[in-house]
Amino acid sequence: MNKTLTIFGGNSNANLTRDVAQYVGTPVGDARVDRFSDGEIFVEIGENVRNVNCFIVQSTCSPPNRNLMELLVMIDALKRASAASIVAIIPYFGYARQDRKVKPRTPISSKLVADLITAAGATRVLSVELHAGQIQGFFNIPFDHLFATPVLREKLERMGLTGEGTVIVSPDAGGVERARAYSKVLGTGLAIIDKRRDKPNVSQVLHLIGDVKNKRAVIIDDMIDTAGTLCNAAAAVAEHGATEVFAAATHGVFSGPAIERLNNSVLKKVLVTDTIPQQDRADRCDRLEVLSLGSLLGEAIKRIHHGDSISSLFSST
């Protein structure tokens, strides 16, 4: 029987690639992704992929330029090997925060990345929790936008963070829709942090909208970068009388002083997914818990391969 599906992975997130392949029930594809002595990316596909649907699992997380280039070269290698289709599975889409011109003479880097992926030969892209949903429109090929909501929601339910004794908190006005969705499915209250940002990666909490007194608070966000916003929000929630403060986010970027800030914060538990590898960070922060998206991405791959609906994965969220 001829092989019709293969899952490859770059060097950005090998463990997640293995989890995805295990769920799908196929071994990880044979691909050598290496660098020459001068740093250039070298890729060699070690198996026949002619007329095979190929999936590449590669987050463009730190180091973003190297991981992005690995993805582009892998796509090109598969295209030249006559793959039937090439689906770029990008759990964490780097450059997503540069989605518009914020000042004169600045780039829209996420559009540039979209053009590069398309030009390399990808026939479809799948990503998780884009920082800006409109990035889907930067692609002229099909784009599937997944959410980690089912995985995070299930964990919050197991932790008992549901009902009237819990309140979901949005750390800023931009995350209200996300927080409201969690609040609805978990049957909790809703609160919003009113925040003003003076300069990049520096935020100041002004006040809290909503009641958190004598309740367990869960701060929901799409990503945690330097953790300044999160820790300020957690402190504000605690000051307003929350009994315990938790956090949940899809992407754990954790750059700069993030881990130190988490360790010194009032947060009891921080949940993130493995869109970005977290092994070393979890070792340095005992309140950090990493949830796997292997089954979610694996199910999405199965549905793409068989032509089934992706959106029905989230019909109950």
MITOR-50100 format. One line per field, with one value per residue (C-alpha): z, x, y. Coordinates in Angstrom, 3 decimals, decimal comma, padded with zeros to 6 digits. Layout:
// MITOR-50100
Z = (Z ...)
X = (X ...)
Y = (Y ...)
// end
This chain:
// MITOR-50100
Z = (000,000 -001,014 001,668 001,257 004,280 005,889 008,817 008,866 011,503 011,655 014,682 016,444 018,239 017,823 020,808 019,504 016,063 017,652 019,623 016,473 014,452 017,259 017,348 013,572 013,732 011,426 012,061 011,711 008,140 007,307 006,819 007,642 008,661 009,398 008,943 006,990 008,853 007,765 009,192 005,976 006,249 004,581 004,089 002,643 002,415 002,995 001,579 -001,516 -001,259 -004,858 -004,779 -000,954 001,259 003,329 006,623 008,182 011,915 012,609 015,007 014,013 017,624 018,973 017,095 014,668 011,620 011,669 012,277 009,536 007,091 007,987 007,190 003,844 002,749 003,784 001,772 -001,256 -000,912 -000,799 -003,723 -005,847 -004,768 -006,325 -003,109 -003,775 -001,174 001,385 004,545 006,865 010,462 012,354 015,993 016,894 014,053 014,542 013,446 014,092 016,226 013,232 011,438 010,536 010,200 013,650 012,575 009,247 007,315 009,250 007,724 007,918 008,635 009,063 005,490 004,290 006,097 004,526 001,070 001,716 002,824 -000,193 -002,637 -001,215 -002,293 000,647 -000,504 002,883 006,283 009,752 012,848 016,430 018,096 015,865 017,747 015,034 013,247 010,113 009,264 007,694 004,962 004,183 002,565 -000,900 -000,020 002,407 006,051 009,051 012,336 015,382 019,023 022,131 023,910 024,109 025,735 028,183 029,025 029,838 032,185 033,930 034,420 035,949 038,312 039,407 038,081 037,004 038,261 040,290 042,591 039,687 037,537 034,149 033,758 030,538 031,065 028,584 026,482 023,391 025,051 026,212 023,484 024,340 028,074 027,483 025,506 028,373 030,898 028,937 028,610 032,211 033,712 035,521 036,077 033,908 034,776 032,673 033,432 032,156 031,036 029,314 027,646 027,770 025,628 024,150 026,719 029,551 030,853 033,702 035,312 036,053 037,474 037,418 035,917 037,561 040,886 041,922 045,705 047,462 044,117 042,253 039,286 035,990 033,704 030,052 027,250 023,861 024,769 027,620 026,469 029,139 031,641 032,681 031,663 033,297 036,606 036,881 036,189 038,756 041,398 040,654 040,886 044,205 045,556 044,725 046,942 044,780 046,931 044,296 040,945 037,981 034,372 031,088 027,681 024,393 023,682 026,304 024,695 028,069 026,849 028,994 032,707 032,256 034,333 037,166 037,186 037,316 040,207 042,134 041,315 043,198 040,519 041,851 038,474 034,901 032,067 028,565 025,589 023,767 020,636 021,850 023,579 027,347 028,804 030,255 031,447 033,229 035,088 036,316 037,261 039,279 038,855 035,072 033,543 029,844 027,999 024,728 021,531 019,878 019,742 018,587 015,750 014,916 014,588 012,372 010,133 009,830 008,819 006,270 004,781 004,496 003,440 006,618 008,499 010,788 012,290 013,857 016,248 018,040 017,584 021,294 022,613)
X = (000,000 001,438 001,953 -000,411 000,488 003,793 004,517 007,881 009,365 012,084 014,277 011,990 009,714 010,700 008,669 005,451 006,116 006,440 003,208 001,357 002,703 001,848 -001,752 -002,078 -000,530 002,427 006,183 007,838 009,057 012,723 014,224 017,676 017,522 021,009 023,316 026,501 029,544 028,697 025,162 023,232 020,293 020,580 017,643 017,529 014,285 015,144 012,038 009,860 007,134 005,878 002,091 002,124 000,307 003,149 002,767 005,626 005,392 007,589 007,049 008,787 009,702 013,124 015,441 012,742 014,895 016,561 013,311 011,554 014,360 014,235 010,523 011,032 013,836 011,845 008,861 011,094 012,660 009,239 007,952 010,921 010,312 006,803 004,764 001,009 000,437 002,566 000,816 002,826 001,755 003,004 001,874 003,464 003,526 006,498 006,325 002,554 002,777 004,044 000,699 000,288 002,249 002,378 004,691 005,787 008,415 007,985 007,366 004,392 006,587 003,808 002,677 006,259 006,453 003,141 004,490 007,683 005,795 003,497 006,346 008,307 005,503 003,172 -000,325 -001,982 -001,107 -002,380 -001,541 -002,724 -004,107 -002,713 -001,944 -003,916 -006,604 -006,408 -003,067 -005,135 -005,959 -002,269 -002,201 -003,555 -003,716 -006,102 -005,415 -006,755 -006,822 -006,906 -007,442 -006,062 -009,366 -010,429 -007,124 -006,939 -010,638 -010,396 -007,470 -009,264 -012,303 -010,115 -008,667 -012,185 -011,858 -015,483 -018,741 -019,617 -016,607 -014,249 -013,785 -012,055 -009,883 -008,803 -005,421 -006,358 -009,241 -008,030 -008,501 -012,086 -013,621 -011,293 -011,970 -015,721 -015,640 -013,888 -016,255 -019,246 -018,156 -016,864 -019,874 -017,766 -017,767 -015,786 -013,378 -011,209 -007,927 -007,748 -004,138 -002,123 001,194 003,805 006,409 006,993 007,053 006,229 002,672 000,897 -002,296 -004,782 -007,830 -010,008 -013,487 -015,493 -015,723 -012,970 -013,272 -013,193 -013,016 -010,419 -009,189 -007,906 -006,113 -006,530 -004,257 -003,015 000,680 003,036 006,178 008,131 005,301 005,129 001,480 000,546 002,292 000,932 -002,546 -002,113 -000,989 -003,969 -006,406 -004,894 -005,097 -008,799 -009,402 -009,002 -008,236 -006,044 -004,718 -004,014 -003,058 -003,587 -002,163 -001,627 001,925 004,673 007,302 008,946 011,619 013,914 013,004 009,759 010,619 012,038 008,892 006,664 008,668 008,268 004,585 001,387 000,414 -000,264 -000,187 000,579 -000,748 000,704 000,752 003,739 003,472 006,893 009,275 009,275 011,547 014,216 011,692 009,554 012,690 013,225 009,606 007,711 004,399 004,582 002,601 002,825 -000,099 000,399 -001,422 -000,365 -003,877 -005,472 -002,976 -003,060 -006,836 -006,594 -004,078 -006,364 -009,267 -007,227 -005,936 -009,431 -011,146 -013,210 -014,222 -011,722 -014,171 -016,252 -013,338 -014,456 -018,210 -018,770 -016,412)
Y = (000,000 003,369 006,014 008,971 011,120 012,084 014,404 016,127 018,394 021,000 021,610 024,091 021,629 017,982 016,735 018,263 016,764 013,312 013,811 014,829 011,890 009,475 010,707 010,401 006,917 007,453 007,750 011,137 011,568 011,083 014,517 015,830 019,488 020,755 023,730 024,181 025,485 029,046 028,786 028,184 025,777 022,381 020,010 016,509 014,533 010,891 009,221 009,283 011,931 011,949 012,446 012,338 014,882 016,354 018,230 020,222 020,998 024,015 026,909 030,125 030,833 031,790 031,835 033,033 033,724 030,312 028,457 030,407 029,674 025,961 025,972 027,714 025,387 022,294 023,510 024,068 020,609 018,935 020,985 019,919 016,298 016,430 016,282 016,265 018,987 020,814 022,000 024,238 023,549 026,622 026,268 029,613 032,140 034,459 038,114 038,058 041,199 043,182 043,032 046,735 049,956 051,516 054,359 055,838 053,869 050,617 047,170 044,841 041,836 039,281 039,992 039,511 036,153 035,117 035,968 033,999 030,872 031,066 031,708 028,753 026,437 025,790 024,864 025,390 026,880 026,015 028,026 028,335 031,484 034,209 037,419 039,223 037,227 039,372 037,739 034,954 037,431 037,971 034,512 033,731 030,030 028,273 029,080 027,141 029,056 026,788 027,674 026,002 026,606 022,920 021,897 024,813 024,607 020,909 021,564 024,439 022,196 019,457 022,065 023,016 026,571 026,842 028,294 031,363 031,040 031,747 034,837 034,984 038,087 039,767 041,504 044,256 045,523 043,657 040,266 040,782 038,626 035,735 036,054 036,274 033,015 031,201 032,765 031,512 027,888 027,691 029,468 032,072 035,804 038,224 041,040 043,356 045,084 048,675 049,063 051,764 050,932 053,706 051,928 048,429 045,587 048,013 048,206 049,966 048,737 051,491 049,762 046,650 046,446 043,663 041,858 039,438 039,706 036,322 034,529 032,501 034,510 033,094 035,544 034,492 035,714 034,561 034,810 035,585 037,380 039,276 038,545 042,199 042,557 039,251 039,858 043,408 042,085 039,310 041,812 044,060 041,153 040,042 043,601 043,614 040,586 037,475 034,419 032,718 033,885 031,587 032,256 030,444 031,317 029,533 030,708 030,909 033,157 033,948 036,339 038,469 038,488 036,530 033,452 035,553 037,658 034,585 033,138 036,408 036,894 036,054 033,540 030,047 028,244 029,278 027,095 027,267 024,905 023,445 025,601 026,761 024,287 024,856 022,158 024,488 027,062 024,495 023,388 026,960 027,681 025,088 026,917 026,549 023,659 022,789 021,167 019,287 020,249 016,988 015,538 018,801 019,307 015,608 015,675 018,755 016,981 013,963 016,186 018,125 014,882 013,390 016,619 016,940 020,089 021,803 024,299 021,509 020,929 024,092 023,902 023,291 025,989)
// end
